[in-house]
Amino acid sequence: MKVVVIGAGLIGLLTALRLKQQGVDVTVLEKGKVARESSWAGAGILCPIHPWLYPDSFTELVNASLDLYPDLQAELENETGHDIQRIKSGLLIPCFEDDTIKHQSAAQAWSDQFDWGIQRLTSKQALDIEPNLSTNIEEALYWQHVYQVRNPELLKAVMLYLQKLGVEVIEHSEVAQLLEHETGSVCGVQTSQGKTYEADAVLLATGSWSENLAAQSGFDLPVKPVKGQIILLKTKPGTLKHIVKHDDAYFVPRKDGRVLVGATMENVGFARGNTVKALSELLEATQRLIPGLKHAQVEQQWMGFRPGSPDGLPFLGEVPSKQGLWVATGHYRNGVALAPITAKVMADWICGSQPNINMDAFAPSRTPKESESVGYPQA
Ligand SMILES: Cc1cc2nc3c(=O)[nH]c(=O)nc-3n(C[C@H](O)[C@H](O)[C@H](O)COP(=O)(O)OP(=O)(O)OC[C@H]3O[C@@H](n4cnc5c(N)ncnc54)[C@H](O)[C@@H]3O)c2cc1C
């Protein structure tokens, strides 16, 4: 069987890896450089932002994905010798009196339902474990078992493993159109340089750029870019110990002491670059939430385009009207957390095994309901 994967982000690369392991002849085509878009830019928190705002089917998919991470880590590190920096940081949500959204009761109910082990900490207990937090907090929600991964390291390990397995990943090769038989089934792709690749199946893993390619082939895939800007602070290891999340910003302490502060949610199309406004908003949030970081130096800034969907959920499966065309896109804020299960389900499915998780909520043919809480931000 021959499969072409369009898009060398984490979703396309990891699915290509799983396909290859099932004996598929797989080629990945990437319009730019490998693994340099959303998957590279993301924060790598292995827990959705406010998962209680999503339907239960989403948490079920997340849980199935996170269960695969320990084995994925071991496999990648054993096969490549590369440390993906997946570490258990725990996650704290500080709660202030003037928070516009009070997450406590929904978070508690979600955590109890899915056995995520929430702890409600008093202000003193929270400051005992994270002394640089604001002393103005009323309480904090704490999940001890939340992990993070460092995206560029994860991607590097996946790439090294793909090379080892002999998977061809071709850069600067933009797919301009899908090739179809007269019956309408998809049988390959053509690049903007006019090169064709025949295939038994094509996987569209094109992140934020999915909508146009789908439209050219006559089906709707409402995926839009949601820009996120991030800053990196330089601190000493141990200055911040836990991932800290709030509606205004989140903070991810890396192994080397650096702290990633993110991220804006911007509905600005494909406008690249960092802005002074975003920098000052993220620094302001840092001062308010974690004053102990206020003197840390800003070392770096970057941005990425999250592949947003109207209901916050990915599109996963075969396109009903186009036999042979599969999609795995629209992972929005959760593509790193969802990558292991996406790759497994998609590879199995393309190779003929039905998923043992109910995938209806993620069907590419659904008409997604716009969600105010997890859909697109205001323009
Ligand atoms: C600031 C920020 C913070 C984030 N934080 C987190 C987090 O903490 N946890 C989490 O789980 N997720 C997070 N995410 C989301 C996560 O990064 C994404 O959901 C995930 O990376 C999407 O992966 P992808 O492979 O679908 O997309 P991408 O990584 O964008 O890859 C898509 C690839 O397809 C290529 N492509 C597009 N069109 C074509 C074409 N026609 N031909 C060939 N190639 C094409 C693109 O060039 C690109 O390389 C964050 C994202 C951002 C931006």
The ligand as an SDF file (V2000), in Angstrom:
LIG
                    3D

 53 58  0  0  0  0  0  0  0  0999 V2000
    1.4870   29.1770   20.5950 C   0  0  0  0  0  0  0  0  0  0  0  0
    0.9670   27.7830   20.5770 C   0  0  0  0  0  0  0  0  0  0  0  0
    0.8820   27.0640   21.7630 C   0  0  0  0  0  0  0  0  0  0  0  0
    0.4120   25.7430   21.7540 C   0  0  0  0  0  0  0  0  0  0  0  0
    0.4450   25.0280   22.9080 N   0  0  0  0  0  0  0  0  0  0  0  0
    0.0290   23.7260   22.9030 C   0  0  0  0  0  0  0  0  0  0  0  0
    0.1340   22.9340   24.0750 C   0  0  0  0  0  0  0  0  0  0  0  0
    0.6160   23.3930   25.1080 O   0  0  0  0  0  0  0  0  0  0  0  0
   -0.3070   21.6360   24.0300 N   0  0  0  0  0  0  0  0  0  0  0  0
   -0.8350   21.0850   22.8960 C   0  0  0  0  0  0  0  0  0  0  0  0
   -1.2120   19.9270   22.9040 O   0  0  0  0  0  0  0  0  0  0  0  0
   -0.9210   21.8260   21.7590 N   0  0  0  0  0  0  0  0  0  0  0  0
   -0.5050   23.1240   21.7430 C   0  0  0  0  0  0  0  0  0  0  0  0
   -0.5830   23.8740   20.6020 N   0  0  0  0  0  0  0  0  0  0  0  0
   -1.2700   23.3070   19.4400 C   0  0  0  0  0  0  0  0  0  0  0  0
   -0.4140   22.3660   18.6450 C   0  0  0  0  0  0  0  0  0  0  0  0
    0.8670   22.9050   18.4720 O   0  0  0  0  0  0  0  0  0  0  0  0
   -1.0960   22.0890   17.2900 C   0  0  0  0  0  0  0  0  0  0  0  0
   -2.4320   21.6530   17.4790 O   0  0  0  0  0  0  0  0  0  0  0  0
   -0.3560   21.0120   16.5060 C   0  0  0  0  0  0  0  0  0  0  0  0
    1.0050   21.3230   16.4470 O   0  0  0  0  0  0  0  0  0  0  0  0
   -0.9060   20.8810   15.1140 C   0  0  0  0  0  0  0  0  0  0  0  0
   -0.0530   20.0270   14.3960 O   0  0  0  0  0  0  0  0  0  0  0  0
   -0.1830   19.8590   12.8460 P   0  0  0  0  0  0  0  0  0  0  0  0
    0.8320   18.8790   12.4250 O   0  0  0  0  0  0  0  0  0  0  0  0
   -1.6090   19.6030   12.5030 O   0  0  0  0  0  0  0  0  0  0  0  0
    0.1100   21.3230   12.2590 O   0  0  0  0  0  0  0  0  0  0  0  0
    1.4820   22.0410   11.8510 P   0  0  0  0  0  0  0  0  0  0  0  0
    2.5330   21.7950   12.8460 O   0  0  0  0  0  0  0  0  0  0  0  0
    1.1490   23.4710   11.5670 O   0  0  0  0  0  0  0  0  0  0  0  0
    1.9030   21.2920   10.5220 O   0  0  0  0  0  0  0  0  0  0  0  0
    1.1750   21.3900    9.3280 C   0  0  0  0  0  0  0  0  0  0  0  0
    2.2070   21.3280    8.2210 C   0  0  0  0  0  0  0  0  0  0  0  0
    1.5490   21.2110    6.9610 O   0  0  0  0  0  0  0  0  0  0  0  0
    2.3070   21.9380    6.0030 C   0  0  0  0  0  0  0  0  0  0  0  0
    1.4400   22.1930    4.8500 N   0  0  0  0  0  0  0  0  0  0  0  0
    0.3250   22.9310    4.8330 C   0  0  0  0  0  0  0  0  0  0  0  0
   -0.2290   22.9400    3.5930 N   0  0  0  0  0  0  0  0  0  0  0  0
    0.5760   22.1780    2.8160 C   0  0  0  0  0  0  0  0  0  0  0  0
    0.5350   21.7950    1.4380 C   0  0  0  0  0  0  0  0  0  0  0  0
   -0.4400   22.2080    0.6170 N   0  0  0  0  0  0  0  0  0  0  0  0
    1.5160   21.0020    0.9570 N   0  0  0  0  0  0  0  0  0  0  0  0
    2.5190   20.5550    1.7680 C   0  0  0  0  0  0  0  0  0  0  0  0
    2.6060   20.9080    3.0830 N   0  0  0  0  0  0  0  0  0  0  0  0
    1.6440   21.6860    3.6010 C   0  0  0  0  0  0  0  0  0  0  0  0
    2.6930   23.1830    6.7740 C   0  0  0  0  0  0  0  0  0  0  0  0
    3.7560   23.8780    6.1600 O   0  0  0  0  0  0  0  0  0  0  0  0
    3.0470   22.6050    8.1390 C   0  0  0  0  0  0  0  0  0  0  0  0
    4.4170   22.2640    8.2340 O   0  0  0  0  0  0  0  0  0  0  0  0
   -0.0590   25.1660   20.5530 C   0  0  0  0  0  0  0  0  0  0  0  0
    0.0510   25.8860   19.3650 C   0  0  0  0  0  0  0  0  0  0  0  0
    0.5660   27.1700   19.3680 C   0  0  0  0  0  0  0  0  0  0  0  0
    0.7010   27.9150   18.0790 C   0  0  0  0  0  0  0  0  0  0  0  0
  1  2  1  0
  2  3  1  0
  2 52  2  0
  3  4  2  0
  4  5  1  0
  4 50  1  0
  5  6  2  0
  6  7  1  0
  6 13  1  0
  7  8  2  0
  7  9  1  0
  9 10  1  0
 10 11  2  0
 10 12  1  0
 12 13  2  0
 13 14  1  0
 14 15  1  0
 14 50  1  0
 15 16  1  0
 16 17  1  0
 16 18  1  0
 18 19  1  0
 18 20  1  0
 20 21  1  0
 20 22  1  0
 22 23  1  0
 23 24  1  0
 24 25  2  0
 24 26  1  0
 24 27  1  0
 27 28  1  0
 28 29  2  0
 28 30  1  0
 28 31  1  0
 31 32  1  0
 32 33  1  0
 33 34  1  0
 33 48  1  0
 34 35  1  0
 35 36  1  0
 35 46  1  0
 36 37  1  0
 36 45  1  0
 37 38  2  0
 38 39  1  0
 39 40  1  0
 39 45  2  0
 40 41  1  0
 40 42  2  0
 42 43  1  0
 43 44  2  0
 44 45  1  0
 46 47  1  0
 46 48  1  0
 48 49  1  0
 50 51  2  0
 51 52  1  0
 52 53  1  0
M  END
$$$$
